[in-house]
């Protein structure tokens, strides 16, 4: 990960919890979280 502080937080809490919190925050603020497959083609 490019951002060292973010990487440290994600590793310490685990990816599932990080994703769960993103889902919650997006729902709270009316945002849309788009989760793509790991092998989604890059443009």
TIGU-687034 format. One record per residue: residue in three letters; z, x, y of N, C-alpha, C in turn. Coordinates in steps of 0.1 Angstrom, whole numbers, plus 2048, in hexadecimal, padded with zeros to 3 digits. Last residue first. Layout:
<sites>
{r: ALA; n_w: Z; n_u: X; n_v: Y; ca_w: Z; ca_u: X; ca_v: Y; c_w: Z; c_u: X; c_v: Y}
...
</sites>
This chain:
<sites>
{r: UNK; n_w: 75B; n_u: 7B2; n_v: 803; ca_w: 74F; ca_u: 7B2; ca_v: 80A; c_w: 74F; c_u: 7BD; c_v: 814}
{r: UNK; n_w: 766; n_u: 7B2; n_v: 7E1; ca_w: 768; ca_u: 7B6; ca_v: 7EF; c_w: 75B; c_u: 7B6; c_v: 7F6}
{r: UNK; n_w: 76D; n_u: 79A; n_v: 7C8; ca_w: 764; ca_u: 7A3; ca_v: 7CE; c_w: 767; c_u: 7A6; c_v: 7DD}
{r: UNK; n_w: 78C; n_u: 79A; n_v: 7B7; ca_w: 783; ca_u: 792; ca_v: 7C1; c_w: 77A; c_u: 79D; c_v: 7C8}
{r: UNK; n_w: 79E; n_u: 7A3; n_v: 7A5; ca_w: 790; ca_u: 7A8; ca_v: 7A4; c_w: 787; c_u: 7A1; c_v: 7AD}
{r: UNK; n_w: 7B5; n_u: 794; n_v: 7AA; ca_w: 7B5; ca_u: 7A3; ca_v: 7AB; c_w: 7A7; c_u: 7A9; c_v: 7AC}
{r: UNK; n_w: 7AE; n_u: 776; n_v: 7BB; ca_w: 7AF; ca_u: 77E; ca_v: 7AF; c_w: 7AF; c_u: 78D; c_v: 7B2}
{r: UNK; n_w: 7C0; n_u: 76C; n_v: 7D8; ca_w: 7B4; ca_u: 76E; ca_v: 7D1; c_w: 7B7; c_u: 777; c_v: 7C4}
{r: UNK; n_w: 7D0; n_u: 754; n_v: 7EB; ca_w: 7D2; ca_u: 75E; ca_v: 7E1; c_w: 7C6; c_u: 760; c_v: 7D8}
{r: UNK; n_w: 7D6; n_u: 74B; n_v: 80A; ca_w: 7CB; ca_u: 74C; ca_v: 801; c_w: 7CE; c_u: 757; c_v: 7F7}
{r: UNK; n_w: 7EA; n_u: 736; n_v: 81C; ca_w: 7EA; ca_u: 742; ca_v: 814; c_w: 7DF; c_u: 742; c_v: 80A}
{r: UNK; n_w: 7EA; n_u: 728; n_v: 83B; ca_w: 7E4; ca_u: 727; ca_v: 82E; c_w: 7E4; c_u: 735; c_v: 828}
{r: UNK; n_w: 805; n_u: 719; n_v: 84F; ca_w: 7FB; ca_u: 723; ca_v: 84C; c_w: 7F5; c_u: 721; c_v: 83E}
{r: UNK; n_w: 81C; n_u: 70B; n_v: 856; ca_w: 80F; ca_u: 704; ca_v: 856; c_w: 803; c_u: 70E; c_v: 854}
{r: UNK; n_w: 834; n_u: 717; n_v: 855; ca_w: 82D; ca_u: 718; ca_v: 861; c_w: 820; c_u: 712; c_v: 861}
{r: UNK; n_w: 83C; n_u: 710; n_v: 83B; ca_w: 845; ca_u: 70D; ca_v: 846; c_w: 83E; c_u: 70E; c_v: 853}
{r: UNK; n_w: 828; n_u: 71A; n_v: 82B; ca_w: 82A; ca_u: 70C; ca_v: 82B; c_w: 832; c_u: 708; c_v: 837}
{r: UNK; n_w: 82B; n_u: 735; n_v: 830; ca_w: 81F; ca_u: 72F; ca_v: 833; c_w: 820; c_u: 720; c_v: 834}
{r: UNK; n_w: 845; n_u: 739; n_v: 825; ca_w: 843; ca_u: 73B; ca_v: 833; c_w: 836; c_u: 735; c_v: 838}
{r: UNK; n_w: 840; n_u: 734; n_v: 80A; ca_w: 84A; ca_u: 72C; ca_v: 811; c_w: 847; c_u: 72D; c_v: 820}
{r: UNK; n_w: 82D; n_u: 748; n_v: 803; ca_w: 82A; ca_u: 739; ca_v: 801; c_w: 833; c_u: 731; c_v: 80A}
{r: UNK; n_w: 83D; n_u: 75E; n_v: 808; ca_w: 831; ca_u: 75C; ca_v: 810; c_w: 82D; c_u: 74D; c_v: 80F}
{r: UNK; n_w: 851; n_u: 75B; n_v: 7F4; ca_w: 854; ca_u: 75A; ca_v: 802; c_w: 848; c_u: 758; c_v: 80B}
{r: UNK; n_w: 840; n_u: 75F; n_v: 7DE; ca_w: 848; ca_u: 753; ca_v: 7DF; c_w: 84C; c_u: 751; c_v: 7EE}
{r: UNK; n_w: 838; n_u: 77A; n_v: 7E1; ca_w: 82E; ca_u: 76F; ca_v: 7E1; c_w: 835; c_u: 761; c_v: 7E4}
{r: UNK; n_w: 851; n_u: 786; n_v: 7DE; ca_w: 84A; ca_u: 788; ca_v: 7EA; c_w: 83F; c_u: 77D; c_v: 7EC}
{r: UNK; n_w: 858; n_u: 77F; n_v: 7C4; ca_w: 860; ca_u: 77A; ca_v: 7CF; c_w: 859; c_u: 77B; c_v: 7DC}
{r: UNK; n_w: 843; n_u: 78D; n_v: 7B6; ca_w: 844; ca_u: 77E; ca_v: 7B5; c_w: 84D; c_u: 779; c_v: 7C1}
{r: UNK; n_w: 846; n_u: 7A8; n_v: 7BD; ca_w: 83B; ca_u: 7A1; ca_v: 7C2; c_w: 83C; c_u: 792; c_v: 7C1}
{r: UNK; n_w: 866; n_u: 7B4; n_v: 7C8; ca_w: 85D; ca_u: 7B0; ca_v: 7BD; c_w: 852; c_u: 7A8; c_v: 7C3}
{r: UNK; n_w: 877; n_u: 7C1; n_v: 7D9; ca_w: 87A; ca_u: 7B3; ca_v: 7D6; c_w: 871; c_u: 7AE; c_v: 7CB}
{r: UNK; n_w: 86F; n_u: 7DB; n_v: 7DA; ca_w: 87D; ca_u: 7D9; ca_v: 7D8; c_w: 87F; c_u: 7CA; c_v: 7D4}
{r: UNK; n_w: 853; n_u: 7D9; n_v: 7E0; ca_w: 858; ca_u: 7E0; ca_v: 7D3; c_w: 866; c_u: 7DC; c_v: 7D0}
{r: UNK; n_w: 854; n_u: 7CE; n_v: 7F9; ca_w: 84E; ca_u: 7C7; ca_v: 7EE; c_w: 852; c_u: 7CC; c_v: 7E1}
{r: UNK; n_w: 861; n_u: 7E2; n_v: 808; ca_w: 867; ca_u: 7D4; ca_v: 807; c_w: 861; c_u: 7CD; c_v: 7FB}
{r: UNK; n_w: 84F; n_u: 7F7; n_v: 806; ca_w: 85D; ca_u: 7F9; ca_v: 802; c_w: 863; c_u: 7EB; c_v: 7FF}
{r: UNK; n_w: 838; n_u: 7EC; n_v: 812; ca_w: 838; ca_u: 7F0; ca_v: 804; c_w: 846; c_u: 7F1; c_v: 7FF}
{r: UNK; n_w: 841; n_u: 7EA; n_v: 82D; ca_w: 83E; ca_u: 7DE; ca_v: 825; c_w: 83E; c_u: 7E1; c_v: 816}
{r: UNK; n_w: 844; n_u: 805; n_v: 833; ca_w: 850; ca_u: 7FC; ca_v: 834; c_w: 84D; c_u: 7F0; c_v: 82C}
{r: UNK; n_w: 829; n_u: 80F; n_v: 82F; ca_w: 834; ca_u: 814; ca_v: 827; c_w: 840; c_u: 80B; c_v: 828}
{r: UNK; n_w: 80B; n_u: 801; n_v: 82C; ca_w: 816; ca_u: 800; ca_v: 835; c_w: 823; c_u: 804; c_v: 82D}
{r: UNK; n_w: 7F9; n_u: 805; n_v: 816; ca_w: 7F7; ca_u: 80D; ca_v: 822; c_w: 804; c_u: 80C; c_v: 82B}
{r: UNK; n_w: 800; n_u: 808; n_v: 7F4; ca_w: 800; ca_u: 800; ca_v: 800; c_w: 800; c_u: 809; c_v: 80C}
</sites>
